[in-house]
Amino acid sequence: MTGELELLNQDSIHETLRDPPPKRLACSPADLQAAAERSRAVGDGEMADEIRWIRSYVLDEAGGGVGTVCIYEAASEEAIRRHADRADLPVDEVIPIADTVVVRPDPAS
């Protein structure tokens, strides 16, 4: 390990979306798995030329629910919103990512 930071320039649009379920719902691991399967089916199938799901982080939300921060490579914000609509996923916000700084890879789960 060199102790250096790796700065990755993004040639295509990378965006995040935050899609916490409504606070009144408690998501089980099975609910999250079902959402992931719908997301992958839409992204890898009918929208393969427009969007690619990179990863998601599941967050503990205040009040006991869970939310997610999802990283996508997408042609546009609209593509992310269409993907979410087709996969029956909520979208609160879409934020473009300007660059990525990698200190070390994500830990294995």
C-alpha positions in Angstrom: 0.0 0.0 0.0 1.5 3.3 -1.0 -0.7 5.6 1.0 -1.6 7.6 -2.1 -5.1 8.5 -3.2 -6.3 7.4 -6.6 -8.4 10.0 -8.4 -10.5 8.5 -11.1 -11.8 10.8 -13.9 -15.2 9.8 -15.2 -15.6 9.8 -19.0 -19.3 9.1 -18.8 -22.0 10.3 -16.5 -22.0 8.7 -13.1 -24.9 9.6 -10.9 -26.2 8.5 -7.5 -29.8 8.2 -6.4 -31.0 8.0 -2.9 -34.2 6.0 -2.7 -35.2 5.3 0.9 -38.5 3.6 1.3 -41.2 5.5 3.1 -40.5 5.7 6.8 -43.6 3.8 7.6 -42.2 0.6 6.0 -39.6 -1.7 7.4 -37.7 -3.4 4.6 -36.6 -6.9 5.1 -33.5 -8.5 3.5 -36.0 -10.2 1.2 -37.6 -6.9 0.2 -34.1 -5.5 -0.6 -33.3 -8.6 -2.7 -36.5 -8.3 -4.6 -35.8 -4.6 -5.4 -32.3 -5.5 -6.5 -33.7 -8.2 -8.8 -36.2 -5.7 -10.4 -33.4 -3.1 -10.8 -31.1 -5.6 -12.5 -33.8 -7.0 -14.8 -34.7 -3.5 -16.0 -31.2 -2.2 -16.2 -29.7 -5.3 -17.9 -32.7 -5.9 -20.1 -34.8 -3.2 -21.6 -32.5 -0.3 -20.6 -29.1 -1.9 -21.1 -27.9 0.9 -23.5 -28.9 3.7 -21.0 -28.0 2.6 -17.5 -25.7 0.3 -15.5 -26.1 -0.3 -11.8 -22.7 -0.2 -10.1 -23.5 -0.7 -6.4 -25.8 0.3 -3.5 -25.2 1.0 0.1 -28.0 0.2 2.6 -28.3 2.8 5.3 -30.0 2.7 8.8 -32.4 5.6 8.7 -33.6 7.6 11.8 -36.8 6.1 13.0 -35.8 2.5 12.3 -36.2 2.2 8.5 -33.6 1.7 5.9 -32.6 3.7 2.8 -30.1 3.2 0.0 -27.6 5.3 -1.8 -27.1 3.7 -5.3 -24.4 4.4 -7.8 -25.3 4.1 -11.4 -23.6 4.9 -14.7 -26.3 6.4 -16.8 -26.9 8.4 -20.0 -29.0 11.0 -18.1 -30.9 11.8 -15.0 -34.1 11.0 -16.9 -32.7 7.5 -17.6 -32.3 6.9 -13.9 -35.8 8.1 -13.2 -37.3 5.9 -16.0 -35.3 2.9 -14.7 -36.6 3.5 -11.2 -40.2 3.9 -12.4 -40.0 0.7 -14.5 -38.4 -1.2 -11.6 -41.0 0.2 -9.1 -38.3 1.9 -7.0 -38.6 5.3 -5.3 -36.2 8.2 -6.2 -35.8 11.2 -3.9 -32.7 12.8 -5.5 -30.3 12.3 -8.4 -26.8 13.8 -7.9 -24.1 13.8 -10.6 -20.7 12.6 -9.4 -17.9 14.8 -10.5 -15.0 12.5 -9.6 -14.1 9.5 -7.4 -11.3 9.4 -4.9 -10.4 5.8 -3.9 -8.4 5.4 -0.7 -8.9 1.6 -0.6 -11.4 -0.7 -2.2 -14.8 -1.4 -0.5 -14.5 -4.1 2.2 -15.9 -7.5 1.3 -19.2 -8.2 3.0 
